[in-house]
Amino acid sequence: MSTSVKRGRTLRAWLGTSAFCGLFSAVYEHFSHGVYSNFMIFLFLVPLLGGVLPALLLRLLPRLRRPAAAARRLWNSAVAALTLGTCLTGVFEIYGAPSALVRVYWWAGGALLAAALIAWLRPRRAAHQA
């Protein structure tokens, strides 16, 4: 499968995730009895800015260095962890019982983002070293 098709699939997946998060937060806020959370209101922005924007930039800027598969997987995992952390923070804020355990998602997301950036910026080894 060509990389262009894979990037298109990733872009569509993040667009779908962002749309789902927007719909989920709208429904959740509707049934929250007038209690609101900025984490829930802006939930859709995490996959939009962390998933759609980078995939779109990689697709539109052909001269940009393509990340290796490991870096892409780390990045996608980081955005997923941050999305889940944002969602759970919003749910707990609306419920009125913030949980310290949600911090795990923020720390894991940050660590995965750092690992993805390191993997992306690390020089690639030649495929055939003598």
Backbone as CSV, one residue per row, in Angstrom:
resi,resn,N_x,N_y,N_z,CA_x,CA_y,CA_z,C_x,C_y,C_z
1,MET,0.857,-1.178,0.000,0.000,0.000,0.000,0.899,1.235,0.000
2,SER,0.564,2.186,-0.794,1.401,3.370,-0.916,1.266,4.257,0.317
3,THR,2.295,5.070,0.553,2.268,5.955,1.719,1.209,7.030,1.579
4,SER,0.887,7.409,0.339,-0.154,8.416,0.131,-1.518,7.901,0.600
5,VAL,-1.778,6.625,0.324,-3.040,6.028,0.765,-3.067,5.931,2.279
6,LYS,-1.933,5.550,2.892,-1.859,5.455,4.354,-2.075,6.812,4.997
7,ARG,-1.451,7.861,4.440,-1.622,9.205,5.009,-3.063,9.654,4.862
8,GLY,-3.686,9.318,3.742,-5.090,9.664,3.552,-5.974,8.943,4.554
9,ARG,-5.645,7.691,4.853,-6.412,6.929,5.825,-6.231,7.527,7.224
10,THR,-5.015,7.921,7.558,-4.761,8.539,8.858,-5.515,9.849,8.977
11,LEU,-5.497,10.648,7.927,-6.211,11.922,7.930,-7.704,11.708,8.121
12,ARG,-8.267,10.760,7.412,-9.702,10.469,7.573,-10.020,9.931,8.961
13,ALA,-9.142,9.119,9.507,-9.366,8.570,10.848,-9.381,9.681,11.891
14,TRP,-8.443,10.630,11.790,-8.410,11.729,12.758,-9.578,12.684,12.547
15,LEU,-9.996,12.890,11.300,-11.186,13.706,11.052,-12.419,13.064,11.676
16,GLY,-12.554,11.753,11.518,-13.664,11.035,12.123,-13.615,11.074,13.643
17,THR,-12.426,10.937,14.193,-12.264,10.998,15.645,-12.630,12.376,16.164
18,SER,-12.189,13.408,15.474,-12.510,14.774,15.877,-14.014,15.026,15.808
19,ALA,-14.651,14.552,14.736,-16.104,14.714,14.607,-16.835,13.939,15.708
20,PHE,-16.379,12.717,15.993,-17.003,11.931,17.060,-16.858,12.639,18.406
21,CYS,-15.661,13.184,18.681,-15.443,13.885,19.951,-16.338,15.113,20.058
22,GLY,-16.514,15.843,18.947,-17.411,16.997,18.951,-18.844,16.597,19.218
23,LEU,-19.293,15.538,18.575,-20.658,15.047,18.791,-20.835,14.508,20.208
24,PHE,-19.857,13.734,20.683,-19.923,13.180,22.031,-19.999,14.285,23.078
25,SER,-19.140,15.301,22.933,-19.148,16.376,23.930,-20.436,17.181,23.864
26,ALA,-20.994,17.370,22.667,-22.264,18.106,22.552,-23.394,17.341,23.239
27,VAL,-23.452,16.039,23.020,-24.494,15.229,23.666,-24.269,15.191,25.177
28,TYR,-23.026,15.029,25.590,-22.730,14.972,27.025,-23.082,16.290,27.707
29,GLU,-22.744,17.394,27.069,-23.069,18.712,27.633,-24.586,18.933,27.667
30,HIS,-25.295,18.412,26.679,-26.751,18.574,26.638,-27.417,17.919,27.853
31,PHE,-26.885,16.765,28.259,-27.470,16.034,29.370,-26.753,16.285,30.698
32,SER,-25.985,17.351,30.787,-25.223,17.615,32.008,-25.940,18.555,32.965
33,HIS,-27.203,18.851,32.706,-28.028,19.682,33.604,-27.419,21.056,33.859
34,GLY,-26.901,21.676,32.824,-26.383,23.035,32.938,-24.985,23.147,33.501
35,VAL,-24.318,22.028,33.734,-22.935,22.046,34.221,-22.024,21.881,33.008
36,TYR,-21.046,22.757,32.868,-20.176,22.746,31.695,-18.717,22.614,32.089
37,SER,-17.934,22.103,31.179,-16.493,21.979,31.368,-15.809,22.391,30.070
38,ASN,-14.813,23.234,30.185,-14.057,23.631,28.995,-13.337,22.439,28.374
39,PHE,-12.943,21.478,29.199,-12.295,20.285,28.657,-13.254,19.539,27.734
40,MET,-14.514,19.482,28.115,-15.490,18.772,27.295,-15.877,19.608,26.074
41,ILE,-16.011,20.912,26.250,-16.393,21.782,25.136,-15.340,21.744,24.027
42,PHE,-14.072,21.758,24.399,-12.994,21.806,23.413,-12.343,20.448,23.168
43,LEU,-13.037,19.380,23.508,-12.512,18.029,23.319,-12.138,17.753,21.864
44,PHE,-12.940,18.227,20.938,-12.689,17.963,19.516,-11.379,18.567,19.021
45,LEU,-10.864,19.581,19.726,-9.636,20.239,19.274,-8.401,19.359,19.418
46,VAL,-8.391,18.446,20.377,-7.203,17.619,20.594,-6.918,16.748,19.368
47,PRO,-7.880,15.940,18.891,-7.572,15.173,17.674,-7.478,16.044,16.425
48,LEU,-8.154,17.188,16.431,-8.088,18.071,15.269,-6.694,18.668,15.132
49,LEU,-6.173,19.220,16.225,-4.858,19.860,16.178,-3.713,18.861,16.255
50,GLY,-3.928,17.759,16.967,-2.858,16.783,17.128,-2.835,15.701,16.066
51,GLY,-3.965,15.467,15.404,-4.021,14.413,14.412,-4.242,14.918,13.000
52,VAL,-5.284,15.724,12.817,-5.629,16.201,11.473,-4.576,17.180,10.962
53,LEU,-4.211,18.151,11.778,-3.265,19.185,11.330,-1.909,18.598,10.897
54,PRO,-1.262,17.753,11.713,0.009,17.179,11.247,-0.156,16.306,10.001
55,ALA,-1.226,15.505,9.937,-1.436,14.657,8.754,-1.655,15.515,7.515
56,LEU,-2.377,16.608,7.677,-2.624,17.513,6.553,-1.338,18.211,6.120
57,LEU,-0.526,18.639,7.081,0.741,19.284,6.747,1.675,18.325,6.016
58,LEU,1.733,17.080,6.479,2.581,16.092,5.794,2.099,15.823,4.383
59,ARG,0.806,15.927,4.191,0.239,15.678,2.862,0.445,16.877,1.930
60,LEU,0.337,18.099,2.471,0.414,19.304,1.638,1.837,19.798,1.406
61,LEU,2.751,19.451,2.297,4.136,19.914,2.173,5.042,18.728,1.847
62,PRO,5.225,18.436,0.573,5.984,17.243,0.194,7.461,17.303,0.595
63,ARG,7.991,18.477,0.819,9.410,18.597,1.175,9.659,18.333,2.654
64,LEU,8.591,18.279,3.447,8.713,18.010,4.873,9.156,16.566,5.087
65,ARG,10.110,16.374,5.967,10.641,15.037,6.232,9.554,14.142,6.827
66,ARG,9.348,12.995,6.236,8.336,12.053,6.684,8.821,11.319,7.931
67,PRO,7.993,11.230,8.949,8.402,10.472,10.143,8.389,8.972,9.866
68,ALA,9.244,8.264,10.561,9.279,6.811,10.443,8.017,6.223,11.077
69,ALA,7.780,4.960,10.826,6.568,4.299,11.341,6.507,4.363,12.864
70,ALA,7.644,4.183,13.531,7.657,4.226,15.001,7.258,5.609,15.503
71,ALA,7.749,6.648,14.869,7.407,8.015,15.275,5.923,8.290,15.050
72,ARG,5.383,7.817,13.933,3.949,8.005,13.658,3.094,7.284,14.694
73,ARG,3.478,6.071,15.029,2.709,5.304,16.015,2.778,5.950,17.394
74,LEU,3.951,6.422,17.777,4.090,7.114,19.061,3.237,8.378,19.088
75,TRP,3.270,9.136,17.992,2.487,10.377,17.913,0.988,10.083,18.014
76,ASN,0.522,9.095,17.255,-0.898,8.747,17.299,-1.314,8.272,18.685
77,SER,-0.450,7.516,19.341,-0.748,7.070,20.707,-0.789,8.242,21.672
78,ALA,0.098,9.203,21.476,0.120,10.385,22.332,-1.167,11.194,22.177
79,VAL,-1.588,11.405,20.951,-2.815,12.173,20.715,-4.016,11.419,21.281
80,ALA,-4.023,10.101,21.152,-5.116,9.303,21.716,-5.141,9.411,23.244
81,ALA,-3.973,9.339,23.879,-3.906,9.464,25.342,-4.364,10.849,25.787
82,LEU,-3.936,11.892,25.081,-4.344,13.251,25.448,-5.835,13.473,25.204
83,THR,-6.382,12.871,24.159,-7.818,12.975,23.897,-8.602,12.307,25.011
84,LEU,-8.190,11.111,25.388,-8.872,10.404,26.468,-8.731,11.157,27.790
85,GLY,-7.555,11.700,28.060,-7.358,12.487,29.276,-8.233,13.724,29.311
86,THR,-8.364,14.386,28.169,-9.223,15.567,28.088,-10.678,15.183,28.323
87,CYS,-11.107,14.092,27.717,-12.486,13.630,27.878,-12.780,13.274,29.337
88,LEU,-11.904,12.493,29.943,-12.135,12.087,31.335,-12.074,13.277,32.290
89,THR,-11.191,14.221,32.035,-11.144,15.423,32.867,-12.464,16.173,32.767
90,GLY,-12.994,16.301,31.563,-14.284,16.956,31.384,-15.410,16.213,32.068
91,VAL,-15.420,14.893,31.950,-16.461,14.089,32.599,-16.410,14.265,34.106
92,PHE,-15.213,14.183,34.677,-15.092,14.318,36.136,-15.423,15.729,36.609
93,GLU,-15.073,16.753,35.816,-15.440,18.122,36.191,-16.954,18.298,36.190
94,ILE,-17.612,17.764,35.184,-19.072,17.874,35.113,-19.713,17.101,36.257
95,TYR,-19.166,15.949,36.550,-19.694,15.126,37.632,-19.458,15.791,38.990
96,GLY,-18.420,16.616,39.078,-18.136,17.335,40.315,-17.161,16.627,41.228
97,ALA,-16.466,15.652,40.711,-15.505,14.901,41.520,-14.212,14.720,40.737
98,PRO,-13.371,15.756,40.675,-12.117,15.623,39.938,-11.258,14.495,40.509
99,SER,-10.579,13.793,39.639,-9.757,12.667,40.048,-8.295,12.942,39.711
100,ALA,-7.437,12.641,40.671,-6.000,12.817,40.452,-5.461,11.770,39.486
101,LEU,-6.192,10.683,39.308,-5.731,9.618,38.426,-5.737,10.023,36.957
102,VAL,-6.467,11.077,36.614,-6.512,11.530,35.219,-5.157,12.080,34.790
103,ARG,-4.364,12.508,35.744,-3.027,13.037,35.414,-2.172,12.025,34.674
104,VAL,-2.448,10.747,34.881,-1.676,9.701,34.202,-1.767,9.882,32.688
105,TYR,-2.940,10.241,32.189,-3.108,10.438,30.741,-2.296,11.619,30.240
106,TRP,-2.228,12.686,31.044,-1.449,13.861,30.642,0.040,13.530,30.619
107,TRP,0.511,12.831,31.655,1.928,12.456,31.704,2.269,11.468,30.592
108,ALA,1.419,10.476,30.395,1.673,9.493,29.334,1.637,10.161,27.966
109,GLY,0.656,11.040,27.742,0.582,11.755,26.468,1.802,12.621,26.219
110,GLY,2.244,13.323,27.252,3.448,14.155,27.119,4.692,13.333,26.848
111,ALA,4.833,12.209,27.548,5.993,11.333,27.333,5.970,10.737,25.928
112,LEU,4.793,10.329,25.469,4.680,9.773,24.117,4.952,10.839,23.053
113,LEU,4.493,12.074,23.294,4.800,13.166,22.347,6.299,13.412,22.272
114,ALA,6.951,13.449,23.437,8.399,13.660,23.457,9.119,12.525,22.733
115,ALA,8.703,11.295,22.975,9.325,10.146,22.311,9.103,10.202,20.800
116,ALA,7.910,10.625,20.388,7.625,10.732,18.955,8.503,11.801,18.302
117,LEU,8.652,12.936,18.963,9.498,13.997,18.407,10.956,13.569,18.331
118,ILE,11.430,12.866,19.357,12.810,12.370,19.340,12.986,11.367,18.204
119,ALA,12.013,10.465,18.058,12.100,9.461,16.980,12.051,10.121,15.607
120,TRP,11.307,11.198,15.486,11.200,11.879,14.204,12.477,12.659,13.878
121,LEU,13.058,13.302,14.883,14.234,14.139,14.651,15.537,13.346,14.608
122,ARG,15.513,12.138,15.155,16.722,11.308,15.162,17.117,10.970,13.728
123,PRO,18.388,11.083,13.417,18.805,10.759,12.042,18.549,9.291,11.750
124,ARG,18.091,9.026,10.549,17.806,7.650,10.136,19.096,6.956,9.724
125,ARG,19.155,5.682,10.047,20.318,4.882,9.640,20.139,4.461,8.197
126,ALA,21.234,4.299,7.520,21.194,3.811,6.142,20.675,2.376,6.154
127,ALA,19.892,2.026,5.175,19.291,0.698,5.120,20.345,-0.398,4.943
128,HIS,21.373,-0.089,4.193,22.409,-1.098,3.909,23.759,-0.575,4.387
129,GLN,24.057,-0.832,5.643,25.362,-0.414,6.149,26.346,-1.553,5.958
130,ALA,27.563,-1.204,5.565,28.571,-2.243,5.311,29.274,-2.639,6.565
